[in-house]
Amino acid sequence: MTDKVIENNQVTIMGEIVSDFAYSHEVYGEGFYMADLLVERLSESSDVIPLMVSERLMDVTQDYKGCCLKASGQFRSYNRHEEKKNRLVLSVFVREVEFLDVIAENAKTNQIFLDGFICKAPVYRKTPLGREIADLLLAVNRPYGKSDYIPCICWGRNARFASTFEVGARAQIWGRIQSREYVKKLSEEETEKRVAYEVSVSKLEYLE
């Protein structure tokens, strides 16, 4: 049962560790820690993706900054309560890890596959330059009755296609995880720089 469910949420990313490990939480005596992985894009830019790692998988007391890593696992979400409302926090829950000497030039450094259900009406729009975009929120089931809520962004033809999806329908998505900086307005005078994480969709299928 567990393996079957895990097949619906698969991530493999490769990059350079750019932070120390910071304590996150503990479950049944097992500590979990967060660190950031810098993943290069094909373009000149890059994404910084948070990893959640068990202390049983890696020695989290070591300084790994500058090390190259291949991490496999799932893209997971949880709600963090702040400022009187919940905020969706996303990270890659790491199940397997491998240190790399170098990352091959043609390596697929950022891949994700999700199989889940549309849990919010798609939001379709056009940029000022006429580029089509659609936002999806996908609920991906986990064992023991839990779900992860993953924001996905589609472009062009995929955006047009995604805009027809109905709430509750099942969809499969292939793409990559991306990080995006934005400015959150906290009050009239106060703003805060934040980072959003989402799946940039390269291919999607609608399953009746």
C-alpha positions as MATLAB code, in Angstrom:
seq = 'MTDKVIENNQVTIMGEIVSDFAYSHEVYGEGFYMADLLVERLSESSDVIPLMVSERLMDVTQDYKGCCLKASGQFRSYNRHEEKKNRLVLSVFVREVEFLDVIAENAKTNQIFLDGFICKAPVYRKTPLGREIADLLLAVNRPYGKSDYIPCICWGRNARFASTFEVGARAQIWGRIQSREYVKKLSEEETEKRVAYEVSVSKLEYLE';
ca = [
       0.000    0.000    0.000;
       2.714    2.460    1.048;
       4.872    1.886   -2.050;
       1.831    2.264   -4.284;
       1.052    5.657   -2.767;
       4.658    6.841   -2.940;
       4.690    6.246   -6.709;
       2.332    9.235   -7.074;
       4.931   11.745   -5.841;
       8.497   11.324   -7.101;
      11.275   13.919   -7.050;
      14.946   13.735   -8.038;
      17.102   16.845   -7.766;
      20.845   17.471   -7.996;
      22.697   20.528   -6.812;
      24.982   22.172   -4.291;
      24.212   22.489   -0.586;
      24.271   26.203    0.260;
      23.206   26.271    3.929;
      23.761   24.543    7.251;
      21.212   22.034    8.500;
      18.605   23.645   10.789;
      16.389   21.650   13.170;
      12.774   21.354   11.998;
      10.859   18.824   14.127;
      10.867   15.352   15.633;
       8.621   12.345   14.964;
       8.781    9.275   17.245;
      12.280   10.210   18.396;
      13.591   10.833   14.851;
      14.838   14.379   14.227;
      14.282   16.127   10.895;
      16.455   18.973    9.618;
      16.210   21.522    6.776;
      18.919   22.616    4.334;
      18.890   24.486    1.001;
      20.020   22.966   -2.299;
      21.024   25.251   -5.190;
      19.845   23.631   -8.438;
      21.017   25.122  -11.742;
      18.506   25.682  -14.547;
      19.261   25.292  -18.253;
      19.157   29.064  -18.443;
      21.652   31.134  -16.468;
      19.397   31.227  -13.393;
      18.963   28.683  -10.596;
      16.482   27.535   -7.950;
      17.097   27.191   -4.225;
      15.031   24.257   -2.994;
      14.553   23.323    0.689;
      15.328   19.728    1.674;
      13.929   17.967    4.728;
      16.372   15.273    5.864;
      16.257   12.738    8.706;
      19.209   12.660   11.095;
      19.245    8.903   10.367;
      19.971    9.540    6.683;
      22.860   12.018    7.070;
      25.074   13.310    9.848;
      23.365   16.679   10.143;
      26.062   18.059   12.466;
      28.573   18.194    9.575;
      29.182   21.227    7.343;
      28.185   20.140    3.824;
      28.156   23.599    2.224;
      29.640   23.403   -1.282;
      29.025   19.627   -1.552;
      27.149   18.287   -4.588;
      24.215   16.061   -3.811;
      21.591   13.964   -5.554;
      18.409   13.718   -3.482;
      15.339   11.577   -4.198;
      12.030   11.658   -2.371;
       8.683   13.458   -2.398;
       7.564   17.092   -2.645;
       5.583   17.678    0.538;
       3.533   20.437    2.105;
       2.411   21.339    5.590;
       0.510   24.268    7.043;
       2.450   26.589    9.317;
       0.311   28.887   11.431;
       1.552   32.474   11.380;
       0.069   35.975   11.409;
      -3.356   34.586   12.344;
      -3.523   32.399    9.245;
      -2.013   29.253    7.778;
       0.864   29.385    5.313;
       1.643   26.487    2.996;
       5.259   25.393    3.475;
       6.816   23.165    0.810;
      10.005   21.091    0.837;
      11.523   17.951   -0.666;
      11.231   15.112    1.850;
      14.436   13.166    1.174;
      14.394    9.359    1.166;
      17.680    8.668   -0.600;
      20.826   10.723   -0.856;
      24.025   10.371   -2.873;
      27.097   12.622   -2.866;
      28.437   13.541   -6.317;
      31.949   14.652   -7.304;
      30.536   16.647  -10.197;
      27.163   17.040  -11.876;
      27.313   15.908  -15.501;
      26.549   18.662  -18.004;
      23.552   16.883  -19.550;
      22.214   15.504  -16.241;
      18.513   15.890  -15.495;
      19.007   17.896  -12.311;
      15.393   18.679  -11.437;
      12.555   16.247  -12.136;
       9.192   15.706  -10.508;
       6.184   13.490  -11.237;
       2.848   13.959   -9.456;
      -0.423   12.034   -9.688;
      -3.202   13.763   -7.784;
      -6.517   15.582   -7.810;
      -7.421   19.145   -8.750;
      -8.581   20.726   -5.481;
      -9.217   24.310   -6.620;
     -10.579   25.784   -9.850;
      -7.660   26.516  -12.228;
      -6.744   30.207  -12.577;
      -6.054   31.117  -16.209;
      -4.582   34.470  -17.238;
      -2.327   36.218  -19.740;
       0.792   38.244  -19.021;
       1.037   41.821  -20.397;
       3.066   40.304  -23.272;
       0.290   37.824  -24.046;
       1.885   34.707  -22.564;
      -0.728   32.265  -21.262;
      -0.444   30.979  -17.677;
      -2.630   28.684  -15.580;
      -2.232   27.959  -11.855;
      -3.307   24.579  -10.500;
      -3.422   23.261   -6.947;
      -2.943   19.492   -6.868;
      -3.791   17.324   -3.851;
      -1.491   14.299   -3.820;
      -2.445   11.503   -1.417;
       0.004   10.188    1.153;
      -0.320    7.048    3.300;
      -2.475    7.204    6.454;
      -5.082    9.545    5.019;
      -2.848   12.599    4.575;
      -2.395   14.716    1.442;
       0.144   17.191    0.109;
      -1.109   20.339   -1.634;
       1.231   21.272   -4.463;
       0.928   24.537   -6.466;
       1.657   23.979  -10.172;
       2.115   26.514  -12.964;
       1.452   25.793  -16.657;
       2.384   27.841  -19.732;
       1.128   28.217  -23.302;
      -0.753   25.206  -24.669;
      -0.519   23.448  -21.304;
      -2.125   26.481  -19.643;
      -5.050   26.438  -22.089;
      -5.491   22.690  -21.510;
      -5.235   23.022  -17.707;
      -7.836   25.799  -17.638;
     -10.475   23.184  -18.636;
      -9.750   20.881  -15.666;
     -12.568   20.455  -13.159;
     -12.246   20.360   -9.387;
     -12.010   16.760   -8.178;
     -10.586   15.460  -11.466;
      -7.402   13.388  -11.450;
      -4.330   14.706  -13.239;
      -0.743   13.586  -13.779;
       1.999   16.182  -13.997;
       5.662   16.082  -15.042;
       7.977   19.050  -14.574;
      10.508   20.648  -12.245;
      10.416   22.410   -8.888;
      11.109   26.116   -9.059;
      11.648   28.834   -6.460;
      10.383   32.360   -7.005;
      10.951   35.489   -4.916;
       8.066   37.856   -4.264;
       7.272   40.759   -1.939;
       4.484   40.249    0.595;
       2.679   43.377    1.835;
       2.240   43.024    5.596;
       0.762   46.491    6.248;
       0.650   49.933    4.668;
       4.317   50.578    5.508;
       5.705   47.067    5.899;
       6.680   44.529    3.246;
       8.632   41.277    3.438;
      10.603   39.381    0.806;
       9.470   35.765    0.590;
      10.102   32.721   -1.590;
       7.356   30.643   -3.184;
       7.867   27.098   -4.449;
       5.846   25.521   -7.229;
       6.031   22.921   -9.969;
       6.732   24.316  -13.429;
       4.790   21.907  -15.650;
       6.346   20.497  -18.832;
       3.682   17.830  -19.498;
       0.280   17.010  -18.043;
      -2.475   14.475  -18.525;
      -6.119   14.654  -17.510;
      -7.458   11.347  -16.186;
     -11.232   10.963  -16.061;
];
